[in-house]
Each structure stands twice: as C-alpha cells, then as structure tokens.
Amino acid sequence: MIVKKLHESGIRAEHAYAAAFVSIGLSVISWAASLQVEKKGEERADRWGIFVGEWAPTFFGLGLALSTYE
C-alpha cells in the first residue's frame, strides 16, 4: 500500500537509490565535521552522522520495493 502510494505520487526506484547515496554522503560529511566539534570538547558529536547513516538502508529497501512494483 505504501509502495503503491509512493509510486502514484511520482517517486521512482531511482529517487530512493539517490536518496540512499546522498544519505551516505551526508553521514560522511557529518562525521568529518564532528571531528572538529569534538576537538572543542563536545562529546558524542558524531551521533548525527550515525543517525543520518541509518537512513540509507531504509531508502535502499524502498528502492527495491519500488523497482519490484514497477
């Protein structure tokens, strides 16, 4: 049902795959930026990178579901 609604709204498997790769890139950028924050004394600054990195499997899964539906 969710995949059908996503497909009907114009979202294709390629969009989900692109979002997954962007998520991976944002995770790496966030991790690199957190290195600078941690040098200033802020602990656990890398958690944002971990959080964003966990989006990628969801987007890949949606991409697979959409490609099967298409």
N, C-alpha and C positions, 0 to 999 in steps of 0.2 A: 504494500500500500504506500509506504513512504517512498520507495523507489519509483513507483508509478507517478506520484505527485511531483517528485523532483524532475522526472523525465518530461512530464507535461509542462512544467514551468520553464523548460529550456535548458536545464542543466544536463550536460552530457558526461560520459566517462572521462573524456579528455580534460574537462574542467576539474573533476575530482582529482585526477592524477596531477594536474598542475598545482592544485592547492596542496597536495601532499608534498611535492618537491619544494614549494615555497615555504611550507612549514618546517621542513628540514633545514633550509637555508636560514630562516629566521631563528631557529634554535641555535645554529652555529654562531650567528651574529650576536644573539643574546648572551650566549656563553662567553664569547670573546669580550663583550662589553662588561660582563660581570667580573672578569678578572681585574679590571680597573677599579670597580666598586669595592671589591674585596680588599684591595690594597689600602683603601681608605678606612678599613675597619669594619665594614658591613659584612656580617656573616650570612651565609646562605643566600647570597645574591644570585647564584646560579640556578635557583629553583624556577625562575621564569623560563629559562632555556629548556629545562626538563619538561615543564608544563607544555610549552609550545611543541616540543618534540614528540609529545604523546598524541598530538593531533594527526600526525602522518599516517599511522595505521588505520585510523578511522576513515580518512579520506581515501586511502588505497582500497579499503573494504567497500566504500561507496562506489568507487570507480569500477571495481569488479562486479558489483551488483548491477550497476547501470549498464556495463558492457554486456552482461548476460541478458538483461532486459531488452537492450537494443537489438 
